[in-house]
Amino acid sequence: CLEYNREIVRLAGKLKREIRKIKDACSGVIELAACHSIALYQLPSVLRQFQQDCPATAVHVRYGNVDRVYVDVLENKADLGLVCFPRKIKGLKIERFHQERLVLVCHPQHPLASRRAVTFAKLKGERFVAWREIPWIMFFRTLGMHDRFYYQPLQEFEEVDLVKRAVEVDVGISILPEAMVLPEVANKTLAAVPFEKGGYCQPLAVIYREAKSFSSVMEEFIQSLKRLDGI
């Protein structure tokens, strides 16, 4: 009797999970918050593939800066949040899903444009245009305190398109994710130069509340994100 009862319990659990999957597939909704960089460049291809795999699931996306994404997730306005350079916050879980290479971006006629690779330490005296989604402090880790003054950005923008336009008119140079400048590099309005020895990467992550009740479609969406890097 004990053996048969155990089998009944196992099958009942399996049936429950299958019913949950069917229910989620029929009426699944994901509320998603994403920072601008991910929403514009990585998210579209993930959404296309996910909606092919789960056509009955609706994904509602709200866009905002990184700080807004954290607030939306913490306040339970979004099931999942997509951020770059994730930071630890009490009550949130973090799962990284992609590493985006950062490159030096400059005008095609800039002296650095012809270099095969550069180091941040050798950019002393250049005029920098920064994008607020990339923490500038990460580049200072290899520099002495007395040198940091020479690398402070002259301008800083919320929107990455404004950064690219500033570089296109040769206001200064910048450091951006490689995927963001591929069209401009192809059109020869910008030049992208990699950093030596692998350089720097922009980590991308999905965040969610520790107490969040997960549906199967949310789990499937996270797996779709991780397939960007074959994780």
Secondary structure, 3 states (H helix, E strand, C coil): CHHHHHHHHHHHHHHHHHHHHHHHHHHCEEEEEEEHHHHHHCHHHHHHHHHHHCCCCEEEEEEECHHHHHHHHHCCCCCEEEEECCCCCCCEEEEEEEEEEEEEEECCCCHHHHCCCECHHHHCCCCEEEECCCCHHHHHHHCCHHHHHHHCCCEEECCHHHHHHHHHCCCCEEEEEHHHHHHHHHCCCCEEECEHHHCCEEEEEEEEECCCCCCHHHHHHHHHHHCCCCC
